[in-house]
């Protein structure tokens, strides 16, 4: 199981806009401002995900990549965490799923709090990629974590104290 720290420009976020809960965002924001480490955010490299996209969605991704060459990972979970970390200017700690074994290993870190219990842990790498495909087929646009956070701020959709 590989972990790394990524910039918000390196992560393609989910199309869950706006955030589901400003309360949850606020809790993570407080932790970020206190310097706490947040649990890892699960991601898959775009080259892996690309193989599961249909032709139309692959073309949309290709156009996005030309404008966002640094955006190399798809986020699977963690919108509130990534938004809070981006808001305070911190990098995002991620766990990279490259194989089913990475997901199995990530499950073992739930008890320690390094990984949050989430739906990605119940699926294989292939299944997670297929879930991403279905998610983006519903709304075939891609956006980085930074762009999403900036939009949330610009539109006044997250509490800024």
N, C-alpha and C positions, 0 to 999 in steps of 0.2 A: 504494500500500500504506500504510494508516494504522496507526500504532502509538499506543498509549496505556498509561497505568498505571491499573489497576483495583484496587479493594478486593476481598477474598475474598468479600464479600457480593454482589458484582455478577456473579459467575461461577457458572453452573450446571455442576457437575462431572459427570464420567462415573461410571457405576455400577460402577466397578472397585474393589470393597472386599473385603478390605483392600488396601493397596498391594502390588504384585507383589514388591518387593525393598526390604528395610530397608537393605541395603548401598547401593543407589542413593540412597535417601532420605538416608542418612547423609552421602554425598558431597556432595549438594546442600546439606544443612544446614550442613556445614563451609564451603562457598563462601558461603552466605548470611551466616553469622556473621562471615566475613572481609570482608563488604561487597562481594563480587564481584557483577557483574551477570550474571544468568542469561539464556540464550537466550529469545527471545519465545515465548509460548504462543499457538497459533492458536485464534481464537474466531470465532463467527458470531453476529450479533445474533439474539435470539429471534424478532423479527418476521419474519425471513427463514426461520428454521427452522420456524416455526409452519405455513407453507404446505405443508410436507411431512409433517406429522403427520396421522394418521387422526383421526376424530372422537373416539374414546375417549381417545386420548392428548392431544388438544387440550384436552379437558375437565379432565384431570389437570393439565396445564400451567396452565390458567386458575385453578384452585384454588390451585396453588402460587404463582402471581403475586400473588394477593390477600394472601398471607402474606409474600411476598418481593418487594415492588415494585422494589427496587434490582437484583434479579438479571436483568440484561438481555442477558447473553451466554452462549452455550453453548461450553464448552471442547471442543476436538477431540483434544487431546493434551497431556500435561504434568502428570499427577497427582503425580509425585514433586516436580517443581519447585514447583508451586503449594502443595503441602502444606508443603514446607520454608520457602518465603517466608512463608506464613501463620503458621507456628510461631514465626518470629522477628519477626513484626509488620511485615513489609514489604509494600508494594504489589506487584502482579504486572504485569510488562511483557507486553503482548499485541500480536499482529498481528491486525488485523481483516480477515477475508475478506468482501468485499462483492460481488466479481465474480471471474470466472475469471482476469482479468488480475492480481489481487492474489496469487493462488496462483502464477502464473508468476513474478511479481516476487519472491515469497518464496523460490522455488527458487534464485534468483540470490544470495541471502544465506546459503545453506548453507555455502559455502566460507569465509565470514568468521566463522562460528560464531554469528552473530546468530540464525539459525534452525537448529534441529536437523533432520537428515534424518528424516522421518517419513512415514507413509502418507498423510497429508492432501495432500501435495504431488503425489501420483500421481492425484488425482481433481479433477473440476470442482467448482464450488460446489454444483451440484445433487446430484452424487454424494455429496459430504460430508454434505449435509443428509439424503439417503436413508440413509446409514450411521448417522447419529444416530437417525433414526426407528427403524431396525431394532434399534439398541442399546437404546433406551428401551422398545421393544415387549417385549423380553425381561424387563425389570424396570421396570414403569411407575411409577417414582418419581423425583422430582427433589430435589436437595440442593445447597446452595451449597458452595463450597470451604471456607468457614469452618465450616459445620456438619460437613462430612466430617472436617476436621482435628480439631475438638473431639471428635468421636466416636472417632477413632483414639487420641487422648490418653486419653480417659475409659476406653476399653476396653483400654488398655495395649498397643496394637498397633504403636506406633512407639517406637523407642528414644529416651528422653528423658534426656539426660545433663546 
